[in-house]
């Protein structure tokens, strides 16, 4: 059975990349940086920690 673990929205606003994450475990949160790689690193590390406990 499929279960949505999180929703990720990545947008570019002016010079910033913004990742908006929503999950049942971590709720809603937002990551922002001028570097796309930094945004990815931030939310991937947080999601790894969050889902390791499942």
N, C-alpha and C positions, 0 to 999 in steps of 0.2 A: 504494500500500500504506500502511495506517495504521501509525503508530508513536507510542506514548505518550511524550511528551517530559518530562512531569512530572505529579506528583499533588499537589494542593493541598487541604488540609483547614483550614477556618476554624472555630474554636470560641470560645465566650465562657465564661470561667472567672472567677467573681466579677465584678470590675470590669475585667478585662483581656480583650482580643481576642487570640487566638493563631492564627497561621497556621503550619501545619506543611507544609513543602515537601519533596518527594523527587524527585530527578532523577538520571540516570546521570552527568551532567557534574558537578553540584554536590553530590551526595550528599544526606544528610538535614540539614535545618536548621529553625530555629524563630524566628519573629518575634513579639514581644509588645509591646503598648501598650494604654493605656486608651482611646486614640482609634482607631476603626476605620480612618479615613483614613490614619493614620500607618503602620499595619500594611500596608495596601495599597501605599502609596508605597514602603515598605522592600522588600517582596518583588518588586514589579513592576520596580523599578530593577535589582535583582540578576538577575532572570530575563532582562531585556533584554540586559544585559551578557553573561550566560552564553550566550544563544542567538544573539547577533550573530556569534559565532565559528563557527557551523555553516555 
